[in-house]
Each structure stands twice: as structure tokens, then as C-alpha cells.
Amino acid sequence: MSGTIDTQGMKVTVDGQAISCVLEMGDYSETRGTNSYQCMSSDEELISFGPISRSSFDITVPYDATNTLGIAKLNSSVDDKVKYSFAVELNNAVTPLTGSGTISTITMGVSGRTKVYEKAGIMQQTFTIYPTTKETITPAD
């Protein structure tokens, strides 16, 4: 399929700190609220558009007892109510040896974490991410 990007090899960072292994990541969506008004004098309908709301999503990683790098930032966000930048770099660099893939960046907070014991033989941890800003896209180079 033309234009598709393989997620194998994508990079995830929190406040510039890498998460070395992302097992699963949920969907991110933006939705603009709407109100519709029916005209009494015709069959017309007026639509007004409200603010954008952003969905939360989960990211699952292997449990890291040493609390290193990006996972430490996710834990800090829960414990200390701190917001961090969250970036996903896709595996679509134009010049693979020196360039970067498309980067999607949001500011986010983490509202919760869950430890999953012995799923597929490893302990896992899931964090619920809440975006607080509009997504910024940096094109691949």
C-alpha cells in the first residue's frame, strides 16, 4: 500500500528520554464538538463548531523496576502531577542514516498506571496518557 508507514522501529520519548520497548500503544484522536440548529423558516440546518477535545490513550511497556529514562518520566508524571512532552518518531526517514522520521509531539500528563503480572511471561506496566495540547507534526527529513 502506497503511503503506509511500518510502526516497527518507531521511537517513543518522554521529555527527551527514550522508552526502549513499547509493547502496545492506543489510539490518539481529536474531536471537535458541534451543535446543530434547525431553522424554523426552512429545511436548513446550521452547525456551529466548538472546542477540540483529545482522547486519552494507553501505552504498555515492560515493567522496569529500576525506573529508567522515559519510564521514570511516566512515573513522575503520575506521582508529581508533572506534564511532559511525549513524542513518537515514525520509521519513515527520507535519509535513513542521518535523517529523522515524522515526529508527532504532544504535551501530556499521566493519570494512572497499572501493573500486569505474568502476561506472556513478562511483567508489564500500562500508563494512561492525557494529551493537554494540540499535536505538532514535524515532517520526516
Secondary structure, DSSP 4 states (H G I P E B T S, - for coil): -TT----TT-EEEETTEEES---EE----EEEEEEEEE-SSSS-EEEEEEEEEE--EEEEEE--TT--HHHHHHHHHHHH---EEEEEE-S--SSTTT----EEEEEEEEEEEEEEEEETTEEEEEEEEEE-S--EEE---
